[in-house]
Amino acid sequence: MKKLLLTAFGLAFGITAVQAQYYVIEETGEVSGYSWDGTGTTILDNPADDVYSPAQTIPFTFDYYGNSVTSYLASDNGYITFDVTSTTSDPANTAIPTTGGPNNAIYAAWTDLALLTGAGTPDVVKNWTYGTSPNRTHVIQWHSVRQVGTTGYMYAAILLHEAGGFDVVLPWAQGCVPGFTVGCENATGGDGIEINGAPNYTIPSNTDVNSDDFVIHFIAGTQPAVDPKMVSATIPTYASPDGSRAIVGTVQNLGANTLNSFDISWTDGTTTKTATINNSLASGATYDFEHPDEVTVAAGTTSNITVSVEVSGDANMNNNTASGDVDGYVFVPHKAVFGEEATGTWCGWCPRGMVGMEYMEEEYEDEWVGVAVHNGDPMTNSDYDSWMGSQISGYPSGLVNRGGDIDPSWTSLEGAFNDAINEFGVADIEVLPLINDDDEVEIRINFHFAEDYDDDVRVAVLLAEDDLSGSGSQWNQANYYSGGGSGSLSGAGFDWHAEASSVAGVTYNDVARQSVTDIDGEDDIIEAPFAEDEVVSVIMDKFDWDGDYDMDNTTIIVVLIDDNSDEVINVAESHLKELEIVENGGVTYYVIDGDTYQLWDGETLVPTGVATAPSYVDVKVYPNPSNGMINVALGEAAEVLLIDMMGKVVASSTFTGNSNGVQFNAEYLSAGVYNVVVRTETSTATERVTVIK
């Protein structure tokens, strides 16, 4: 069962230090004795739209905002009201509290809903009671109810507890769009609460009934003057001595008084980092924070990190903290998440996926790599299309890190992304795709492992292209959102609800074009085991560039895949880089987008630190290898640089010609290979030297 960690509070007029009864949303666990098995009494049958059930009797006295209630009306629009004289079942949900009504109500999923007839699961509202006095629970259930203006339908329930408080349960939805209010308010509309996101809350989609229902537990209480709460905190599960992902979270003011400032701190028991937030936080308001100090953890160790919100005079110190363990690694690899969209111009619901993919790319930039896999249109890649078809149940669909098939709406993609991005990336992936003057493509890949890793992996190399468009009916995008009857949809260049049923002039992005490897990846490109801090370099076989692809709009994508689970470990991408190969003095140089590298051993590229290919200079480096002094003998004035394999200048000297050369002390250098770069007024030379210990 998924637990909603958001908190809400009551609003009232003339708040001072303490106010009367109000409700607080707290997380809860399994709802014992409750199941979606279709039992109960039908109190509102189909067809029904904007109507109430007859008055229903609660089999016990229920305390609601300090008043005893024993009956209610159930609306087909996702709420109940204890005002049994009400005659209007309101479909137009709003933010609450509001004096405009319905009032004296609990909103499980308030929006414009309807009970429809037809094949499949019946659209009904039911109720039943379970348990024994004084711990009975009365259930009101919306069963397979349609969201008007969409093809979406959903389940929801309100559970009234004889012992006090109530639950809202959201177990399952499919195809619903944002636009729900979840919460409650008193008889006047002067006091009420709603969860974050209302009145445009999105009902969770495609959840497993019972196993991961969203449960929101409302309890009654008395509001203190000062009560900040740590609603949620995302603590990175991994870090290095250099840092981690930032700690982010949400704080909410549950107190009656406005908070003018508060502290957000984290501690590992030894080090404490505190950030003071000078931000006015009204009663009930929330504040999303990102702590400026990253967590640091030594490699091979684990730290328990506690995050807290602190304010003087806090009446409740039990809701101030969140904690989690952070594992230390030698470094934290850059992590990106891989999204694949199953789409086609013939698919009228597929604009939803186009909007979702655009949102993810714009919102998460270098943490998201997306590919649109087309079916049955001019952009179809038959191999990728065939593979995708074996992974999904229909169109549109999406895969995130090649987990289960999901809806490609931005909400579903983002939810899956949030789960995946916090998984450890195992290895940095550096992609260097080169294209020479003969349009030959050479793809170089470095995998830098941050931990000992023994599991088998596969590597997939794919090409995707942006800005594709064409003329003719096959390029027109079918659009079932036309006319607005299926809800509003904006993005990917269009307000789809305002467009025709067939839309011309669409620009398609992230289109799958070519697979250099098998779509599923190949297990012989790199082979386990891999050592901590090991760099594994790969040069793929050269291939000729397809002239139908635009070089500037095409990216090369490298995917690291777990060979056992078939899920993605990490992914990286890069645009093509122009390559010029220069031979000089028996040495081969690669000039890549203006940067020069020396080709060693026919494979390894080492930065020279210059912008053009080196020319001849009379220079001698000795001894080589060296474990003491490195001597550079020169015949003319020059600047001399010592550069490591990552391109960093670790030492430098200027030779004026008054001696035989310059010296560098290798005792202070790490073992490895270095480039000695010599620059004169007219020429540049490079020599390799190895430092041993």
C-alpha positions as CSV (number, residue, x, y, z in Angstrom):
1,M,0.0,0.0,0.0
2,K,1.4,3.4,-0.9
3,K,1.3,5.9,1.9
4,L,0.5,9.5,1.2
5,L,3.0,11.5,3.2
6,L,1.5,14.9,2.4
7,T,-0.2,16.8,5.3
8,A,-3.0,19.3,5.3
9,F,-4.7,21.3,8.0
10,G,-7.8,23.3,8.8
11,L,-8.2,27.0,7.9
12,A,-10.3,29.3,10.1
13,F,-11.1,32.9,10.4
14,G,-9.6,34.9,13.3
15,I,-6.9,32.3,14.1
16,T,-5.0,33.1,17.3
17,A,-3.0,30.5,19.3
18,V,-5.4,27.6,19.3
19,Q,-8.6,26.9,17.3
20,A,-11.5,24.5,17.7
21,Q,-11.6,20.9,16.2
22,Y,-9.9,20.6,12.9
23,Y,-8.6,17.7,10.8
24,V,-5.0,16.7,10.1
25,I,-4.0,14.2,7.3
26,E,-1.6,11.6,8.5
27,E,-0.2,8.6,6.8
28,T,-1.7,5.2,7.5
29,G,-1.1,1.5,6.6
30,E,-3.4,-1.3,5.4
31,V,-7.1,-0.8,5.8
32,S,-8.0,-3.9,7.6
33,G,-11.2,-5.7,6.6
34,Y,-11.7,-3.6,3.5
35,S,-11.7,-5.1,0.0
36,W,-12.8,-4.2,-3.6
37,D,-14.8,-7.4,-4.1
38,G,-18.1,-5.7,-5.2
39,T,-19.9,-6.5,-2.0
40,G,-22.3,-4.0,-0.4
41,T,-25.6,-2.3,-1.2
42,T,-26.1,-0.3,-4.3
43,I,-27.2,3.2,-3.2
44,L,-26.8,4.9,-6.6
45,D,-27.1,3.0,-9.8
46,N,-26.4,3.8,-13.5
47,P,-27.2,5.7,-15.5
48,A,-26.7,8.7,-13.2
49,D,-25.2,12.2,-13.7
50,D,-25.1,15.0,-11.1
51,V,-27.5,13.3,-8.7
52,Y,-27.6,12.3,-5.0
53,S,-28.4,8.9,-3.5
54,P,-31.4,8.7,-1.1
55,A,-30.4,9.6,2.5
56,Q,-28.2,6.9,4.0
57,T,-28.1,6.0,7.7
58,I,-24.7,5.5,9.4
59,P,-25.1,2.6,11.8
60,F,-23.4,4.6,14.6
61,T,-23.0,8.2,15.7
62,F,-20.1,9.8,13.8
63,D,-18.4,12.9,15.2
64,Y,-17.7,15.4,12.4
65,Y,-16.2,18.8,13.2
66,G,-17.5,18.5,16.7
67,N,-21.1,17.6,15.6
68,S,-22.8,14.2,15.8
69,V,-24.1,13.0,12.4
70,T,-26.0,9.9,11.6
71,S,-26.9,10.2,7.9
72,Y,-25.5,11.5,4.5
73,L,-26.2,11.8,0.8
74,A,-23.7,10.3,-1.7
75,S,-23.1,12.2,-4.9
76,D,-22.1,10.6,-8.1
77,N,-19.5,13.3,-8.3
78,G,-17.2,11.7,-5.7
79,Y,-18.2,13.1,-2.4
80,I,-20.7,12.7,0.5
81,T,-22.5,15.5,2.4
82,F,-24.0,15.3,5.9
83,D,-26.5,18.0,4.8
84,V,-29.3,15.7,3.9
85,T,-31.5,18.6,2.8
86,S,-29.1,19.4,-0.1
87,T,-30.6,19.1,-3.6
88,T,-27.7,20.0,-5.9
89,S,-25.0,17.3,-6.7
90,D,-22.3,19.7,-7.7
91,P,-19.9,18.6,-10.5
92,A,-17.7,21.7,-10.5
93,N,-15.0,21.0,-7.9
94,T,-13.1,23.9,-6.4
95,A,-10.4,24.5,-3.8
96,I,-11.6,24.1,-0.3
97,P,-12.6,25.5,2.2
98,T,-15.2,27.6,0.4
99,T,-18.5,28.9,1.5
100,G,-19.8,28.2,-2.0
101,G,-20.6,24.6,-1.1
102,P,-21.4,21.7,-1.2
103,N,-20.1,22.1,2.5
104,N,-20.4,19.8,5.4
105,A,-18.8,17.2,3.1
106,I,-16.0,14.7,2.7
107,Y,-14.5,14.7,-0.8
108,A,-13.1,11.3,-1.9
109,A,-12.5,12.4,-5.5
110,W,-14.7,15.4,-6.2
111,T,-14.9,16.3,-9.9
112,D,-17.4,15.9,-12.7
113,L,-18.2,12.1,-12.7
114,A,-21.0,10.0,-14.1
115,L,-22.3,6.5,-13.7
116,L,-22.6,5.0,-17.2
117,T,-24.3,2.0,-18.6
118,G,-22.7,-0.5,-20.9
119,A,-20.5,-3.6,-21.0
120,G,-17.9,-4.2,-18.4
121,T,-17.7,-3.4,-14.7
122,P,-21.0,-1.7,-13.6
123,D,-20.8,2.0,-12.6
124,V,-22.3,2.2,-9.2
125,V,-22.0,3.7,-5.7
126,K,-22.3,1.2,-2.8
127,N,-22.1,1.1,0.9
128,W,-21.6,-1.4,3.7
129,T,-20.4,-1.7,7.3
130,Y,-17.9,-4.1,8.8
131,G,-16.4,-4.6,12.3
132,T,-18.1,-4.8,15.8
133,S,-19.0,-1.9,18.1
134,P,-17.3,0.3,19.2
135,N,-14.9,-0.1,16.3
136,R,-17.2,-0.4,13.2
137,T,-16.3,1.1,9.9
138,H,-18.9,2.3,7.4
139,V,-17.7,2.3,3.7
140,I,-19.0,4.4,0.8
141,Q,-17.5,3.2,-2.5
142,W,-17.5,4.7,-6.0
143,H,-17.1,1.7,-8.2
144,S,-15.7,2.0,-11.8
145,V,-17.0,5.6,-12.2
146,R,-16.3,7.6,-15.4
147,Q,-14.6,11.0,-15.4
148,V,-16.8,13.1,-17.7
149,G,-15.0,14.5,-20.7
150,T,-12.4,11.7,-20.7
151,T,-12.2,8.0,-21.3
152,G,-10.9,7.6,-17.7
153,Y,-12.6,5.8,-14.9
154,M,-11.7,5.2,-11.3
155,Y,-12.5,3.7,-7.9
156,A,-12.6,5.6,-4.6
157,A,-14.0,5.2,-1.1
158,I,-14.7,6.9,2.2
159,L,-14.3,4.9,5.4
160,L,-16.1,6.4,8.4
161,H,-14.6,5.0,11.7
162,E,-16.9,4.7,14.7
163,A,-13.8,5.2,16.9
164,G,-13.1,8.6,15.2
165,G,-11.6,10.0,12.0
166,F,-12.1,8.8,8.5
167,D,-10.1,7.5,5.5
168,V,-10.1,8.3,1.8
169,V,-8.9,5.4,-0.3
170,L,-7.8,5.7,-3.9
171,P,-7.0,2.2,-5.1
172,W,-7.2,2.3,-8.9
173,A,-7.7,4.6,-11.9
174,Q,-7.1,4.4,-15.6
175,G,-6.8,7.3,-18.1
176,C,-8.0,10.1,-15.7
177,V,-6.7,13.6,-16.1
178,P,-5.8,16.1,-13.4
179,G,-8.8,17.9,-11.8
180,F,-9.8,16.3,-8.5
181,T,-10.4,17.7,-5.0
182,V,-9.7,15.4,-2.1
183,G,-10.4,16.7,1.5
184,C,-13.2,17.8,3.7
185,E,-14.9,21.0,5.1
186,N,-17.3,21.9,7.8
187,A,-20.9,23.0,7.5
188,T,-20.2,26.7,6.8
189,G,-17.3,26.2,4.5
190,G,-15.1,28.3,6.8
191,D,-12.9,25.4,7.9
192,G,-11.6,22.7,5.7
193,I,-8.5,20.8,4.3
194,E,-7.4,19.4,1.0
195,I,-4.3,17.4,0.0
196,N,-1.6,19.0,-2.1
197,G,-2.5,19.3,-5.7
198,A,-6.2,19.9,-5.2
199,P,-8.3,21.1,-7.0
200,N,-6.2,19.7,-9.8
201,Y,-5.1,16.6,-8.0
202,T,-4.3,13.5,-10.2
203,I,-5.8,10.2,-9.1
204,P,-3.0,7.6,-9.2
205,S,-3.2,5.4,-12.3
206,N,-2.7,1.7,-12.8
207,T,-2.2,0.7,-9.2
208,D,-2.8,-2.8,-7.9
209,V,-6.0,-3.0,-5.9
210,N,-5.3,-3.7,-2.2
211,S,-1.5,-4.1,-2.6
212,D,-0.6,-0.4,-3.1
213,D,-3.8,1.7,-2.6
214,F,-3.3,5.3,-1.7
215,V,-4.8,5.8,1.7
216,I,-5.3,9.2,3.3
217,H,-6.2,9.2,7.0
218,F,-8.0,12.2,8.5
219,I,-7.8,12.6,12.3
220,A,-9.5,15.3,14.4
221,G,-7.4,17.4,16.7
222,T,-6.8,20.8,18.3
223,Q,-4.4,23.2,16.5
224,P,-1.4,24.4,18.4
225,A,0.2,27.8,17.8
226,V,3.5,26.6,16.5
227,D,3.9,23.2,14.8
228,P,6.1,22.8,11.7
229,K,6.1,19.4,10.2
230,M,8.6,17.6,8.0
231,V,6.1,16.4,5.4
232,S,8.6,14.5,3.3
233,A,12.4,14.4,2.7
234,T,14.2,12.7,-0.1
235,I,17.6,11.7,1.3
236,P,20.0,10.3,-1.3
237,T,20.7,6.7,-0.7
238,Y,24.3,7.1,-1.9
239,A,27.1,9.6,-1.7
240,S,30.8,10.0,-2.1
241,P,33.5,12.0,-0.2
242,D,32.8,14.8,-2.7
243,G,29.1,14.9,-2.2
244,S,25.7,13.5,-3.4
245,R,22.4,14.6,-4.8
246,A,20.9,17.4,-2.7
247,I,18.5,16.6,0.1
248,V,15.1,17.9,-0.9
249,G,11.8,17.9,0.9
250,T,8.6,19.7,2.0
251,V,7.8,21.4,5.2
252,Q,4.3,22.3,6.3
253,N,3.1,24.8,8.9
254,L,0.4,22.9,11.0
255,G,0.4,25.6,13.6
256,A,-2.1,28.5,13.8
257,N,0.7,31.2,13.7
258,T,2.6,32.3,10.6
259,L,6.3,31.2,10.7
260,N,8.6,34.0,9.7
261,S,11.7,31.8,9.6
262,F,12.7,28.2,10.4
263,D,15.8,26.0,10.2
264,I,16.4,22.9,8.0
265,S,19.2,20.8,9.3
266,W,20.8,17.5,8.5
267,T,23.2,15.5,10.7
268,D,25.2,12.3,10.5
269,G,25.7,12.3,14.2
270,T,29.1,14.0,13.9
271,T,28.6,16.8,11.4
272,T,25.5,19.0,11.3
273,K,24.6,21.4,8.5
274,T,21.9,24.0,9.1
275,A,20.2,26.3,6.6
276,T,18.0,29.1,7.8
277,I,14.9,29.7,5.7
278,N,13.8,33.3,5.9
279,N,10.4,32.7,4.3
280,S,7.0,33.6,5.6
281,L,5.0,30.4,5.9
282,A,1.3,31.0,6.6
283,S,-0.7,28.6,8.7
284,G,-1.2,25.5,6.6
285,A,1.1,26.5,3.8
286,T,3.9,24.3,2.5
287,Y,7.5,25.1,1.5
288,D,9.6,22.9,-0.8
289,F,13.3,23.0,0.2
290,E,16.6,22.0,-1.2
291,H,19.4,21.9,1.4
292,P,22.5,23.8,0.1
293,D,25.0,21.4,1.7
294,E,25.4,18.0,0.1
295,V,25.9,14.8,2.2
296,T,29.4,13.4,2.1
297,V,30.2,9.8,3.0
298,A,33.5,7.9,2.9
299,A,33.7,5.1,0.4
300,G,32.7,1.7,1.8
301,T,30.9,3.2,4.8
302,T,27.2,3.9,5.6
303,S,25.9,7.0,7.4
304,N,22.5,7.5,8.9
305,I,21.2,11.0,8.0
306,T,18.5,12.7,10.0
307,V,16.8,15.8,8.4
308,S,14.8,18.1,10.7
309,V,12.8,21.3,10.7
310,E,13.3,23.4,13.8
311,V,11.4,26.4,15.2
312,S,11.4,27.9,18.7
313,G,8.3,27.0,20.7
314,D,7.4,24.0,18.6
315,A,4.5,22.2,20.4
316,N,5.0,18.9,18.7
317,M,8.5,17.6,18.2
318,N,7.4,14.2,17.0
319,N,6.7,15.3,13.4
320,N,9.9,17.2,12.7
321,T,12.3,14.6,11.3
322,A,13.0,12.1,8.5
323,S,16.0,9.8,8.3
324,G,17.6,7.4,6.0
325,D,20.9,5.5,5.4
326,V,23.4,6.7,2.8
327,D,26.0,4.4,1.4
328,G,29.4,5.7,0.5
329,Y,31.2,5.2,-2.9
330,V,34.4,6.4,-4.4
331,F,32.3,8.6,-6.6
332,V,28.7,9.1,-7.6
333,P,28.1,8.3,-11.2
334,H,25.9,10.7,-13.2
335,K,22.5,9.0,-13.3
336,A,19.9,9.3,-16.1
337,V,16.7,7.5,-16.7
338,F,15.7,5.9,-20.0
339,G,12.1,6.4,-21.3
340,E,10.6,4.7,-24.3
341,E,7.3,5.7,-25.8
342,A,5.2,3.4,-28.1
343,T,3.5,5.7,-30.5
344,G,2.2,6.2,-34.1
345,T,0.6,8.9,-36.2
346,W,-2.5,6.7,-36.5
347,C,-3.0,6.5,-32.7
348,G,-5.4,9.1,-31.6
349,W,-4.5,8.9,-27.9
350,C,-0.7,9.1,-28.7
351,P,-0.6,13.0,-28.4
352,R,-0.7,12.2,-24.6
353,G,2.6,10.4,-24.9
354,M,4.1,13.2,-27.0
355,V,3.2,15.7,-24.4
356,G,4.5,13.5,-21.6
357,M,7.9,12.9,-23.3
358,E,8.3,16.6,-24.0
359,Y,7.5,17.4,-20.4
360,M,10.1,14.9,-19.1
361,E,12.8,16.2,-21.4
362,E,12.2,19.9,-20.5
363,E,11.8,19.2,-16.7
364,Y,14.7,16.8,-16.2
365,E,17.1,17.7,-19.0
366,D,20.3,15.6,-18.6
367,E,18.6,13.2,-16.1
368,W,16.2,11.9,-18.8
369,V,16.9,10.2,-22.2
370,G,13.8,9.5,-24.3
371,V,13.1,7.5,-27.4
372,A,9.8,7.5,-29.4
373,V,9.3,4.1,-31.0
374,H,6.9,4.6,-33.9
375,N,4.5,2.0,-35.3
376,G,2.7,2.0,-38.6
377,D,3.9,5.3,-39.9
378,P,6.8,6.7,-42.0
379,M,9.1,6.9,-39.0
380,T,8.9,3.2,-38.1
381,N,12.1,1.3,-37.4
382,S,11.0,-2.2,-37.9
383,D,13.4,-3.8,-35.5
384,Y,12.7,-1.4,-32.6
385,D,8.9,-1.5,-33.4
386,S,8.9,-5.3,-33.3
387,W,10.8,-5.3,-30.0
388,M,8.5,-2.7,-28.4
389,G,5.4,-4.6,-29.5
390,S,6.6,-7.5,-27.4
391,Q,6.9,-5.3,-24.3
392,I,3.5,-3.5,-24.2
393,S,-0.2,-4.2,-24.1
394,G,-1.3,-1.4,-26.6
395,Y,-0.9,2.1,-27.8
396,P,0.0,4.5,-26.4
397,S,2.4,3.0,-23.8
398,G,5.6,3.8,-22.1
399,L,8.6,2.0,-20.5
400,V,10.8,3.7,-17.9
401,N,14.1,2.0,-17.5
402,R,12.5,-1.0,-19.2
403,G,10.3,-1.7,-16.2
404,G,6.6,-2.5,-16.6
405,D,4.3,-1.1,-19.3
406,I,2.8,2.2,-18.2
407,D,0.6,5.0,-19.6
408,P,2.9,7.6,-21.2
409,S,1.2,10.6,-19.6
410,W,3.6,13.0,-17.9
411,T,2.2,12.1,-14.5
412,S,2.9,8.4,-15.0
413,L,6.3,9.0,-16.6
414,E,7.3,11.3,-13.8
415,G,6.2,8.9,-11.1
416,A,8.3,6.1,-12.6
417,F,11.2,8.5,-13.1
418,N,11.1,9.5,-9.4
419,D,11.5,5.9,-8.4
420,A,14.3,5.2,-10.9
421,I,16.4,8.3,-10.5
422,N,17.3,7.4,-6.9
423,E,18.7,4.0,-7.9
424,F,22.5,3.9,-7.9
425,G,23.9,4.3,-11.4
426,V,26.8,1.9,-10.9
427,A,29.0,3.5,-13.7
428,D,29.5,6.8,-15.4
429,I,29.0,6.4,-19.1
430,E,30.9,8.7,-21.4
431,V,29.8,8.6,-25.1
432,L,32.1,9.9,-27.8
433,P,30.5,9.4,-31.3
434,L,32.9,10.6,-34.1
435,I,32.2,11.2,-37.7
436,N,35.0,11.8,-40.2
437,D,35.1,13.4,-43.6
438,D,34.1,10.2,-45.3
439,D,30.9,10.0,-43.1
440,E,32.2,7.0,-41.2
441,V,31.0,6.8,-37.6
442,E,33.2,5.6,-34.8
443,I,31.6,5.4,-31.4
444,R,33.9,5.3,-28.3
445,I,32.4,4.5,-24.9
446,N,34.0,4.7,-21.5
447,F,32.3,2.9,-18.5
448,H,33.8,4.1,-15.2
449,F,32.6,1.8,-12.4
450,A,32.0,3.3,-8.9
451,E,31.9,-0.1,-7.2
452,D,32.9,-3.7,-7.5
453,Y,30.2,-5.1,-9.8
454,D,29.9,-8.8,-10.6
455,D,26.6,-9.0,-12.3
456,D,26.4,-9.6,-16.0
457,V,25.4,-6.7,-18.2
458,R,24.3,-5.9,-21.7
459,V,25.0,-2.8,-23.7
460,A,22.6,-1.3,-26.3
461,V,23.6,1.5,-28.7
462,L,20.8,3.3,-30.4
463,L,20.2,6.4,-32.6
464,A,17.3,8.9,-32.2
465,E,16.5,12.0,-34.2
466,D,14.7,15.2,-33.4
467,D,12.7,17.6,-35.6
468,L,11.2,15.1,-38.1
469,S,8.2,16.2,-40.2
470,G,6.6,15.4,-43.5
471,S,3.7,16.0,-45.7
472,G,0.8,13.6,-46.5
473,S,-1.8,11.9,-44.5
474,Q,0.6,9.3,-43.0
475,W,2.5,12.2,-41.3
476,N,-0.7,13.7,-39.8
477,Q,-1.2,12.9,-36.2
478,A,-4.6,11.4,-35.3
479,N,-6.1,13.3,-32.4
480,Y,-8.9,11.9,-30.2
481,Y,-8.6,15.0,-27.9
482,S,-10.2,17.1,-30.7
483,G,-13.2,19.2,-29.5
484,G,-12.3,18.9,-25.8
485,G,-14.7,16.0,-25.1
486,S,-11.8,13.9,-23.8
487,G,-10.4,16.7,-21.7
488,S,-7.7,19.4,-22.4
489,L,-4.3,18.5,-23.5
490,S,-1.5,21.0,-24.3
491,G,2.1,20.5,-25.3
492,A,4.4,19.2,-28.1
493,G,3.5,22.3,-30.0
494,F,-0.3,22.2,-29.9
495,D,-3.4,22.6,-27.8
496,W,-4.7,19.3,-28.9
497,H,-8.3,19.8,-27.6
498,A,-8.5,22.8,-30.0
499,E,-7.1,21.0,-33.0
500,A,-8.9,18.9,-35.7
501,S,-9.1,15.1,-35.4
502,S,-6.2,14.9,-37.8
503,V,-3.3,17.3,-37.2
504,A,-0.9,18.3,-40.0
505,G,2.5,20.1,-39.5
506,V,3.5,18.1,-36.4
507,T,7.2,18.0,-35.5
508,Y,8.2,14.6,-34.1
509,N,11.1,14.3,-31.6
510,D,13.3,11.6,-30.1
511,V,12.3,9.3,-33.0
512,A,14.1,5.9,-33.0
513,R,16.1,5.6,-36.2
514,Q,18.7,2.9,-36.0
515,S,20.1,0.3,-33.6
516,V,23.9,-0.2,-33.7
517,T,23.4,-3.3,-31.5
518,D,20.5,-5.5,-30.7
519,I,17.6,-3.4,-29.2
520,D,17.9,-5.6,-26.1
521,G,21.6,-5.0,-25.9
522,E,24.5,-7.4,-26.4
523,D,26.3,-9.2,-23.6
524,D,29.8,-9.4,-25.2
525,I,30.6,-5.7,-25.4
526,I,31.8,-5.5,-21.8
527,E,32.0,-8.4,-19.5
528,A,31.8,-8.7,-15.7
529,P,33.4,-8.6,-13.2
530,F,34.3,-4.9,-12.9
531,A,36.5,-3.4,-10.2
532,E,35.8,-0.3,-8.2
533,D,37.1,2.8,-10.0
534,E,37.8,0.7,-13.1
535,V,37.4,2.3,-16.6
536,V,36.3,0.0,-19.3
537,S,36.8,1.4,-22.8
538,V,35.0,0.2,-25.9
539,I,35.3,1.2,-29.6
540,M,32.3,0.0,-31.6
541,D,32.8,-1.2,-35.2
542,K,32.7,1.7,-37.6
543,F,29.6,2.1,-39.8
544,D,28.6,4.4,-42.6
545,W,26.3,7.3,-41.7
546,D,22.8,7.1,-43.2
547,G,22.4,10.3,-45.3
548,D,18.6,10.3,-44.5
549,Y,19.4,11.3,-40.9
550,D,20.2,14.9,-39.9
551,M,23.6,14.8,-38.1
552,D,22.9,17.9,-36.0
553,N,19.6,16.5,-34.7
554,T,20.6,13.0,-34.0
555,T,21.8,11.6,-30.7
556,I,23.7,8.4,-30.0
557,I,22.3,6.7,-26.9
558,V,24.2,4.1,-24.9
559,V,22.2,1.9,-22.5
560,L,23.7,-0.2,-19.7
561,I,21.3,-3.1,-18.9
562,D,21.1,-5.6,-16.1
563,D,21.4,-9.0,-17.9
564,N,19.3,-10.7,-15.2
565,S,16.4,-8.3,-14.7
566,D,16.5,-6.7,-18.2
567,E,16.1,-3.3,-16.6
568,V,18.3,-0.3,-17.3
569,I,21.1,0.5,-14.9
570,N,22.2,3.7,-16.5
571,V,22.0,5.6,-19.8
572,A,23.9,8.4,-21.6
573,E,23.7,10.2,-24.9
574,S,25.7,12.5,-27.1
575,H,25.5,14.3,-30.4
576,L,27.9,13.5,-33.2
577,K,31.3,15.2,-33.1
578,E,33.3,16.1,-36.2
579,L,36.6,14.2,-36.4
580,E,39.8,15.2,-38.3
581,I,42.6,12.7,-38.3
582,V,46.1,14.2,-38.6
583,E,49.4,12.4,-39.0
584,N,52.5,14.3,-37.8
585,G,56.0,13.0,-37.2
586,G,54.7,9.4,-37.1
587,V,52.1,10.3,-34.4
588,T,48.4,10.1,-35.0
589,Y,46.2,13.0,-33.7
590,Y,42.4,13.2,-33.4
591,V,41.1,16.7,-33.7
592,I,37.5,16.5,-32.3
593,D,35.4,19.7,-32.4
594,G,38.6,21.8,-32.1
595,D,40.2,19.8,-29.3
596,T,43.3,17.6,-30.0
597,Y,44.0,14.2,-28.7
598,Q,47.0,11.9,-29.3
599,L,46.1,8.4,-30.3
600,W,48.2,5.9,-28.3
601,D,48.4,2.2,-28.9
602,G,46.0,2.6,-31.8
603,E,43.1,3.0,-29.3
604,T,43.5,5.4,-26.4
605,L,42.9,9.1,-26.9
606,V,44.9,11.3,-24.6
607,P,44.3,15.1,-24.4
608,T,47.2,17.2,-25.6
609,G,45.8,20.5,-24.1
610,V,46.0,22.3,-27.5
611,A,43.4,23.3,-30.0
612,T,45.2,22.2,-33.1
613,A,47.3,19.2,-34.1
614,P,50.8,19.4,-32.8
615,S,53.7,20.0,-35.2
616,Y,57.4,19.1,-34.9
617,V,59.5,20.4,-32.0
618,D,62.8,18.9,-30.9
619,V,62.1,17.6,-27.4
620,K,63.3,14.6,-25.3
621,V,61.7,13.4,-22.1
622,Y,63.7,11.1,-19.7
623,P,63.8,8.9,-17.8
624,N,60.7,7.2,-19.0
625,P,59.2,5.6,-17.0
626,S,60.1,7.8,-14.0
627,N,59.7,7.5,-10.2
628,G,61.7,10.7,-9.4
629,M,62.5,13.7,-11.6
630,I,61.1,14.0,-15.1
631,N,63.5,15.8,-17.4
632,V,62.4,17.7,-20.5
633,A,65.3,18.6,-22.8
634,L,64.6,21.4,-25.3
635,G,66.4,23.3,-28.0
636,E,64.4,26.6,-27.9
637,A,62.3,28.7,-25.6
638,A,58.9,27.1,-24.8
639,E,56.0,26.7,-22.4
640,V,55.9,23.1,-20.9
641,L,52.8,21.5,-19.5
642,L,52.3,18.2,-17.7
643,I,48.8,16.9,-18.4
644,D,47.1,13.9,-16.9
645,M,44.8,11.4,-18.7
646,M,41.7,13.5,-17.9
647,G,43.1,16.6,-19.5
648,K,44.0,18.4,-16.2
649,V,47.3,20.4,-16.1
650,V,49.1,19.1,-13.0
651,A,52.4,21.1,-13.5
652,S,53.8,23.7,-15.8
653,S,57.1,25.5,-16.4
654,T,58.5,28.1,-18.8
655,F,61.8,27.4,-20.5
656,T,63.8,30.6,-21.6
657,G,66.6,28.8,-23.4
658,N,69.3,29.5,-20.6
659,S,69.6,25.9,-19.6
660,N,69.1,22.4,-21.1
661,G,65.4,22.2,-20.2
662,V,63.0,21.9,-17.3
663,Q,62.3,19.3,-14.6
664,F,59.1,18.1,-12.9
665,N,59.1,16.2,-9.6
666,A,57.2,12.9,-10.1
667,E,57.3,12.0,-6.4
668,Y,54.2,14.2,-5.9
669,L,52.2,12.6,-8.8
670,S,50.0,9.6,-8.8
671,A,51.1,6.6,-10.8
672,G,49.9,6.7,-14.4
673,V,50.5,8.1,-17.9
674,Y,50.9,11.8,-18.5
675,N,51.3,14.0,-21.6
676,V,54.2,16.4,-21.8
677,V,53.1,19.3,-24.0
678,V,55.7,21.7,-25.4
679,R,54.6,25.0,-27.0
680,T,56.9,27.3,-28.8
681,E,56.0,30.4,-30.7
682,T,55.5,28.4,-33.9
683,S,55.0,24.8,-33.0
684,T,53.6,22.3,-30.5
685,A,54.8,18.8,-29.5
686,T,53.6,16.1,-27.2
687,E,55.5,13.3,-25.6
688,R,54.2,10.5,-23.3
689,V,55.7,9.7,-19.9
690,T,54.8,7.1,-17.4
691,V,55.1,7.7,-13.6
692,I,55.6,4.6,-11.5
693,K,55.6,4.1,-7.7
